[in-house]
Amino acid sequence: MSNHFHSVIETPKANLVQGMKWLMGTYTGRFNRRHKLFGHLFSGRYKALFVDGSGNGYLKSLCDYVHLNPARAGSLQIPEKLSSYLWSSYGKYFKAPRLRYRWLRVDRLLGEWAIPRDSAVGRKEFQKGMEGRRVEEDGEQFKAVERGWCVGSEAFRQELLCQMSQRAGAEHYG
């Protein structure tokens, strides 16, 4: 990805806008100072999806989409492993917990892969599964991630729509 990035972020509070403003602004400022440049680095707003965290595989689909993206984009050739892509946290999933970034939580994703423990055997099973998924990817499986606004069941989608309609004010045109 030479012109964008993907990130899966869980926010316990409704503060994604403030967090993204800080992240993008801080990164842009530091990049511009380091390279003696000025102006915007990113064009347009970020895309955010609501993800059903019920354990029914929606988080897995989203994380798999992000981890497989370098292969889909042609940044990796077939013999190269997904973990060799330097601009991804995916390779960090295979390190022992004490050697990982503190903010990188792998337990929920491993759980969605039906891997009971964050162990060397479990991490190896995860890597094998992801490399297998890379080979069998058909392009259709990620349409909800690429084109949608939420990833989850129809009941989850209806609940979000209900919550939004209750909060719509006079300025809402949707």
Phi, psi and omega in degrees: 000099182275344185231010178199174177219162177238144179210141174251116185233130175256129179242120178289337177245164179277066184232027181297321181301312180296319180297316180291323177300315179296311182300308183293319180293316180295314180297315180299315180299314181292319178298313181296319177295317182296321184257010179054050179238178175210163177099185183286145171258329184246136178256133177080173181278157176286161176258131179236139178241143169276133182238129177290113182266029187285352183091012180265019174096000183287319176297319178300315180300316181294313180295321177297320177302313181294315182290330180273351184302319178300325178290317179296325182281354180083013179282346177234139175270165185307314182290340181285137177281153177303326182290348180278350179286113189291335185267027180229149175278354184307316180298335179287340179298337186265000176274158175298148183309323182289344180261358180269163170299141180296330183281348183274106180262121181252347186299316181293320179292317177299321177298321178291337175273006181063034176257113190290330185225151174277078181237172178301319179294317179296318179294323178294321178296319177298314180298318178298317178297318180292318178296323176294319179294326178299318182290322186267004183299136183245356178090333181280334189291343184248018182300321180296325179287317184287324189246346188268181175244347175213152178236113182168190181287167177295324177297319177298315180298315180296322178297317178297316179298320178296315179297320180292321181293330179287335183259357183292130179259188182296334181278356182278126182252355187289000000 
